[in-house]
Structure formats: C-alpha cells, structure tokens
Amino acid sequence: MRVSSLHTLAAALLLTVAGTAAAQIKIGAVLSMTGPAASLGIPARNTIALLPHEIGGQQVQYIVLDDASDTTAAVRDTKKLINDDHVDAIIGSSITPNSLAMIDVVAEAKTPMISLASSAHIIEPMDAKRAWVFKTPQTDTQMASAIIQHASDRGVKTIAYIGQNDALGQSFYDAIAKFAALHQIKIVANERFNRTDPSVLGQVLHILEVKPGAVVVGAAGTPAALPPRTLVERGYKGLIYHNYGVANNDFLRVCGADCNGTYLAASPVVVAAQLPDNNPAKAPALNYTKVYDAKYGPGSVSEFGSYTWDAGLLLQHAIPQALKKAKPGTAEFRQALRDALESTDGLHVSNGVVNMSKTDHQGLDQRSRVMVEIEHGKWVLVK
C-alpha cells in the first residue's frame, strides 16, 4: 500500500472523543485493520470506540491508525503518533511481528505501549527497552502449556507443528516444543507457511507421512484456517489444535465444518456465559460482551476486542495515578503512566486478574485461559 493511501486511510480512521481541542490525554492505537490480520484489528478498532471519553477528570482523545498488517507501516504509524500527535501512550499492534518492531521506537521516545499481540518475547526478557512495553493477551507460553496438557491427557505421543513463517509462528513453536519435551511428547514435523499463501498442501502431505497423534497450528486470523481445512480434506483423523489467534467469528466462517472437533486454549471472553461463577474473569467478560454486543450486534464479540478493552481498563486504573504527578503531554506524565501501569495489582479484567511487577508486564496467571472445542461453528468450554 502506498504511503499516500495509508495517510488517507489513517485520516479517515481518526477517532476523536470529546473533540480534539478539548482533549488533554492522547492515546494512540496502531491496529491491523486491513491485510491478513484484519480479523484481529477490526474488533480492536470497534472496542476503541467503546472506551471512556473522560479519565481522572480529563478529556481523552484516541487516534487510531491502520498498519495494514505490515511491519514497516506499524513502525511508521508509531513514529507519527509520537512525533506528530504527541500521544501519552500507545495501544497495539494487533500482531506479534509489528509489536516487536515497535519496541525500539516507543523505548527511544519513552512512551508506554500496551501490545495486543501474543508472543512472550514482546515483554521478555525484561530490559531497558521492554520496560516501556506491556501486553494484555495471554502469552504463547501460557496457551501452549494448556494445549500440551490437553493432548497428554488424551494419550498423544507425537505432534506435528505447522505455523506462520514469522515471529508468531516461531514463538508459538518454541513454547509448544518446551512443554512437549516436559510431557515426553515427540515433535515429528515442523512446517511453515506465509500468511498470504494460497495452499499448504506440500506441508500437510509431509505431516501425513509421519502420522502424528496431533497437529498444532501456530497461526492467527483467517489465514490460520488453511492448514486444518487441508488436513481434513486429506483425511487426517488425529487431534487438531489452534493458536488462540483464531478466536473470532471470521475464522469460524472461513474454516467451516472442517474445524468441528478441533481445540484451542482461548480467552475466557470467548465462552464467558459458560464459565463457572467462581472464575474471576466471568463478570468482567460478561460486562464487556454486553457492551460490545449492544453496539455491534449479538454474538459479535471476540477475544481480540477484549484485549483492547483490558488495555483500556489498565489505562483507566493508571491514568488517575499519573495525573497526581504530572500533566498530560509531558515526559514526566509518560514516565508516571509507565510506573503506574507497572504497579497494577489485583485489577480484574475480562481475561482474568492482573498483577504486574518490574519483571512481569502482563500479570495474568493460569486462570486467564480456558480450553475450548469448536462444535458446529460455536465455541464450547471444555470442562
């Protein structure tokens, strides 16, 4: 996409709350609203429109830019938000490669960033740059451990992996491999594909040759439907697991009946109404679902919007604390906001309970994930 068209699109997607002139706090968002990851970025954009117009007695302006699922565009958007719009914080990006590329930019500008992407590498290992970076989704490590436990409990001894040929695909593979080794499950194939590939037949044929007990697909958005569909079309009868980057209705639509009986570790939001009452995420998840569905229609909520909602909850918790120390638009305010985010403790969000620290900039525990089965185009909690 040309730079000029990106700028035009960015201008069209500029969201201002309570008017630009009156806004004192500026929150930027870099989201993948077009391109292969659009099914992640659109719910995030929709959720931005639901965030509060005022926090801590100050008006808030949200500036939303589309990175078109492209790493270069994500970096360019981040620089624009910092240098031209002078934002106090940034939400995004929707995907791992883009979020990783943004780290250097926000760290240099000392502007806190809350990523909506999965990889633990976004916040680990903690260093001077990642000190400015936070994330709301569960880590790939948390989700991979749930998948391998589920497979082990069902007697799986061998696993094949097929993932995106990018940072997400590699990061999720690393997590799967780690927990597979702990459960003495052998990985017998490790295949890759690009988000824009029209076919994965070659990779699937190799997987079928080694006859794994389960296949793990490390991919996000609608492109992730290609491996399971091809596996089913070629007669594979073993277990199929997905990365949690598929938990939206667009994926269900594209994958169709081929995904019935497949599994993923997912956000509690996906099955909020099915959660037991003692799950700490149930009430916040149901509240988010109610607000989102009221605006966009029943059954339209997805976990990708919930990560943006939780970013909003983090900011609503941290901004009043930062306002006690400095004024918005200043380096001192951005530092105070970063410090307040890092000190978040016991905050109930739609994906669990957040307890952050200097070494943990996500703060969720194992209660933040659930095992889900796809049944007839619906998400069903595995009890």
C-alpha positions in Angstrom: 0.0 0.0 0.0 1.4 3.4 -0.9 2.3 5.9 1.8 -0.2 8.4 0.5 -3.1 5.9 0.6 -2.0 4.9 4.1 -2.2 8.5 5.2 -5.6 8.9 3.7 -6.8 5.8 5.4 -5.3 6.9 8.7 -7.1 10.2 8.4 -10.4 8.5 7.8 -9.9 6.3 10.8 -9.0 9.1 13.2 -11.3 8.8 16.2 -11.7 11.8 18.5 -13.6 11.7 21.7 -15.0 14.9 23.2 -13.3 17.0 20.4 -9.6 17.4 19.6 -9.4 20.9 21.1 -10.7 19.8 24.5 -8.7 16.6 24.7 -5.9 16.7 27.2 -4.8 13.0 27.2 -3.9 11.4 23.9 -3.9 7.7 23.4 -2.7 6.4 20.1 -3.5 3.0 18.6 -1.7 1.0 15.9 -4.1 -1.7 14.7 -4.1 -4.3 11.8 -7.5 -3.2 10.4 -6.7 -4.3 6.8 -4.5 -7.1 5.4 -4.3 -10.7 6.6 -4.7 -9.8 10.3 -7.8 -7.6 9.7 -10.0 -10.1 11.7 -7.8 -9.2 14.8 -7.6 -5.4 14.2 -11.3 -4.7 13.4 -12.6 -5.8 16.8 -9.9 -3.8 18.4 -10.9 -0.7 16.5 -14.5 -1.3 17.4 -13.6 -1.6 21.1 -11.6 1.7 21.0 -14.9 3.4 20.2 -16.3 2.0 23.5 -13.6 3.3 25.8 -14.4 6.2 28.1 -14.4 9.8 27.0 -13.0 11.0 30.3 -10.5 9.5 32.7 -9.5 11.1 36.0 -11.4 14.2 35.2 -9.5 14.8 32.0 -10.8 14.5 28.4 -9.3 11.7 26.3 -8.6 11.7 22.5 -8.0 8.4 20.7 -6.0 8.4 17.5 -6.3 5.1 15.6 -4.0 4.2 12.7 -4.1 1.2 10.4 -0.8 -0.7 10.0 -2.3 -2.9 7.2 -0.8 -6.0 8.9 2.6 -4.7 7.8 5.7 -4.3 10.0 7.0 -1.2 8.2 3.7 0.6 8.4 3.5 -0.2 12.1 6.8 1.5 12.7 5.8 4.4 10.6 2.5 4.8 12.4 4.2 4.6 15.8 6.6 7.4 14.9 3.7 9.5 13.6 1.8 9.1 16.8 4.8 10.0 18.9 6.4 12.8 16.8 3.3 14.4 15.2 0.4 13.7 17.6 2.5 13.6 20.8 0.5 10.8 22.4 0.8 9.9 26.0 0.5 6.1 25.4 0.1 3.6 22.5 -2.2 0.6 22.2 -1.1 -2.1 19.7 -0.2 -3.6 17.4 -2.6 -6.4 16.8 0.1 -8.9 15.8 3.5 -10.1 17.1 5.9 -9.0 14.3 4.5 -5.5 14.3 4.6 -5.2 18.1 8.2 -6.4 18.2 9.1 -3.8 15.6 7.5 -1.0 17.6 9.6 -1.6 20.8 12.7 0.3 19.7 10.5 3.3 18.7 8.5 3.6 22.0 11.5 2.9 24.1 13.5 5.7 22.5 10.6 8.1 22.9 9.9 6.9 26.4 6.2 6.4 25.6 4.4 3.4 27.3 2.9 0.9 24.9 0.3 -1.8 25.5 0.6 -4.6 22.9 -2.4 -6.6 21.8 -0.3 -9.5 20.4 0.5 -12.9 21.8 4.3 -13.5 22.0 6.0 -13.5 25.3 9.1 -12.0 23.5 7.2 -8.7 23.4 7.8 -8.3 27.2 10.5 -10.9 27.8 13.3 -10.9 28.7 12.8 -7.6 30.6 15.3 -5.0 29.7 15.6 -1.2 29.4 13.6 -1.1 26.2 10.8 -3.6 27.3 10.4 -1.6 30.5 8.2 0.7 28.3 6.1 -2.2 26.9 3.1 -4.0 28.4 0.7 -6.5 26.9 -2.9 -7.7 27.6 -3.2 -11.1 25.8 -2.2 -14.3 27.4 1.4 -15.4 26.4 2.0 -18.1 23.9 3.7 -20.0 26.8 0.5 -20.0 28.9 -1.6 -21.2 26.0 0.9 -23.8 24.8 1.1 -25.4 28.2 -2.7 -25.9 28.2 -2.6 -27.4 24.7 0.1 -29.9 25.6 -1.6 -30.9 28.9 -4.8 -31.5 27.0 -3.0 -33.6 24.4 -1.1 -35.5 27.0 -4.2 -36.3 29.0 -5.6 -37.9 25.7 -2.6 -40.1 25.3 -0.9 -38.2 22.4 2.7 -39.3 22.0 3.7 -37.4 18.8 2.9 -33.9 17.5 3.4 -32.2 14.2 3.6 -28.4 14.0 2.6 -26.1 11.2 2.9 -22.4 11.8 3.2 -19.0 10.1 6.7 -18.2 8.8 7.1 -15.2 11.1 7.8 -14.3 14.8 4.4 -15.6 15.9 4.9 -19.0 14.3 8.4 -19.4 15.7 7.4 -18.1 19.2 4.5 -20.5 19.5 6.6 -23.4 18.2 9.2 -22.7 20.9 6.5 -22.8 23.6 4.9 -26.0 22.2 8.3 -27.7 21.9 9.2 -26.7 25.5 6.1 -28.3 27.0 6.1 -31.2 24.6 9.5 -32.2 25.9 8.3 -31.9 29.5 5.5 -34.4 28.7 7.7 -36.7 26.7 5.8 -35.9 23.5 7.9 -36.1 20.4 7.6 -33.4 17.7 7.8 -35.3 14.4 7.3 -32.4 11.9 7.9 -28.6 11.9 6.4 -26.9 8.9 5.9 -23.2 7.9 3.7 -21.1 5.6 3.2 -17.4 4.8 0.0 -15.6 5.7 -0.7 -15.0 2.0 0.0 -18.5 0.8 -2.9 -19.9 -1.3 -2.0 -23.5 -0.4 -0.3 -25.6 2.3 -0.7 -28.9 0.5 3.0 -29.7 0.5 3.4 -29.1 4.2 0.3 -31.2 5.0 1.4 -34.1 2.9 4.7 -34.2 4.8 2.7 -34.2 8.1 0.5 -37.0 6.9 3.6 -39.1 6.1 4.8 -39.0 9.7 1.3 -39.8 11.1 1.3 -37.6 14.3 -1.2 -38.1 17.0 -2.0 -34.4 17.0 -1.3 -31.3 14.9 -0.7 -27.9 16.3 -1.4 -24.9 14.0 0.6 -21.8 15.0 -1.2 -19.1 13.1 -3.6 -16.2 13.6 -6.7 -14.8 11.9 -8.4 -16.2 8.8 -5.1 -17.5 7.2 -5.0 -20.0 10.1 -8.0 -21.8 8.6 -5.9 -23.2 5.6 -3.9 -25.9 7.5 -6.9 -27.5 9.3 -9.1 -27.4 6.2 -6.3 -29.1 4.2 -5.7 -31.7 6.9 -9.3 -32.6 7.0 -9.6 -32.7 3.2 -6.7 -35.1 3.1 -8.3 -37.4 5.6 -6.4 -36.6 8.8 -8.2 -38.1 11.8 -6.0 -37.0 14.8 -6.4 -34.1 17.1 -6.0 -30.6 15.8 -5.1 -27.6 18.0 -5.1 -23.9 17.1 -3.2 -20.9 18.3 -5.6 -18.6 20.2 -5.1 -16.0 17.4 -8.1 -17.7 15.7 -10.8 -17.0 18.3 -13.2 -14.9 16.2 -16.3 -15.4 14.1 -14.4 -14.7 10.8 -12.2 -17.8 11.5 -15.2 -19.9 12.2 -16.8 -18.8 9.0 -13.8 -19.4 6.8 -12.9 -22.8 8.4 -16.5 -24.0 8.5 -17.3 -27.6 9.2 -13.6 -28.6 8.8 -12.9 -27.2 12.2 -15.6 -29.1 14.1 -14.0 -31.1 16.9 -10.8 -29.1 16.9 -9.4 -27.4 20.0 -7.7 -24.2 21.2 -6.7 -22.6 24.5 -8.5 -19.3 24.5 -9.5 -16.2 26.3 -12.4 -16.6 28.9 -14.3 -14.0 26.9 -14.9 -16.5 24.1 -17.1 -18.6 26.4 -18.0 -16.0 29.1 -21.5 -17.2 29.7 -20.3 -20.9 30.1 -17.7 -20.1 32.8 -18.3 -21.2 36.3 -19.3 -18.4 38.7 -16.0 -18.6 40.6 -14.0 -17.8 37.6 -12.6 -14.2 38.2 -12.9 -13.3 34.6 -16.6 -14.1 34.3 -18.2 -10.9 35.5 -15.8 -8.6 33.6 -16.0 -10.7 30.5 -19.8 -10.7 30.6 -19.8 -6.9 31.0 -17.5 -6.4 28.0 -19.7 -8.8 26.0 -22.8 -6.9 26.9 -21.3 -3.5 26.0 -19.8 -4.8 22.7 -22.9 -6.7 21.5 -25.1 -3.8 22.3 -23.1 -1.7 19.9 -22.2 -4.2 17.2 -24.9 -6.9 17.4 -25.4 -10.1 19.5 -22.7 -12.7 19.2 -20.2 -10.3 17.6 -17.7 -10.2 20.5 -14.2 -11.7 20.1 -11.1 -12.1 22.3 -9.2 -9.6 20.1 -11.6 -6.8 21.2 -11.3 -7.9 24.8 -7.5 -7.3 24.8 -8.2 -3.7 23.7 -10.9 -3.4 26.4 -8.4 -4.6 29.0 -5.8 -2.1 27.8 -8.5 0.5 28.4 -9.1 -0.8 31.9 -5.3 -0.7 32.6 -5.2 2.9 31.4 -8.3 3.8 33.5 -6.5 2.4 36.5 -3.1 4.0 35.8 -4.0 7.5 34.4 -5.5 8.9 37.7 -2.3 7.9 39.5 -0.1 9.5 36.8 -2.2 12.7 36.9 -1.2 13.2 40.5 2.5 13.6 39.4 2.4 15.4 36.1 0.4 16.9 33.3 -0.5 15.0 30.1 1.6 15.7 27.1 4.9 15.8 29.1 7.7 13.4 29.5 7.0 13.3 33.2 3.4 12.2 32.7 4.5 9.4 30.3 7.0 8.2 32.9 4.4 8.4 35.7 2.0 6.5 33.5 4.5 3.8 32.8 5.2 3.4 36.5 1.5 3.2 37.4 1.0 0.5 34.8 3.9 -1.5 36.2 2.4 -1.3 39.7 -1.1 -2.6 38.7 -2.2 -5.1 41.4 -5.3 -7.1 41.7 -7.1 -5.5 38.8 -10.0 -7.6 37.4 -10.2 -7.5 33.7 -12.1 -9.5 31.0 -9.2 -12.0 30.8 -8.5 -12.6 34.5 -6.7 -10.7 37.3 -3.7 -8.5 36.5 -0.8 -8.4 39.0 2.2 -6.7 37.3 5.7 -6.2 38.5 9.0 -4.9 37.3 9.7 -8.3 35.7 6.2 -9.2 34.6 4.4 -6.6 32.3 1.4 -8.8 31.6 0.4 -10.0 35.0 -2.1 -12.8 34.2 -1.9 -16.3 35.7 -3.3 -19.6 34.5 -6.8 -18.6 35.3 -6.7 -16.4 32.3 -7.0 -19.3 29.8 -9.6 -21.9 29.1 -9.7 -24.9 26.8 -12.3 -24.6 24.0 -13.7 -27.0 21.4 -15.3 -25.9 18.2 -18.7 -27.6 17.7 -20.9 -26.7 14.8 -19.4 -23.3 14.4 -19.6 -22.5 18.1 -17.1 -22.1 20.9 -17.7 -24.7 23.7 -16.0 -24.7 27.0 -14.1 -28.0 27.7 -14.9 -28.9 31.3 
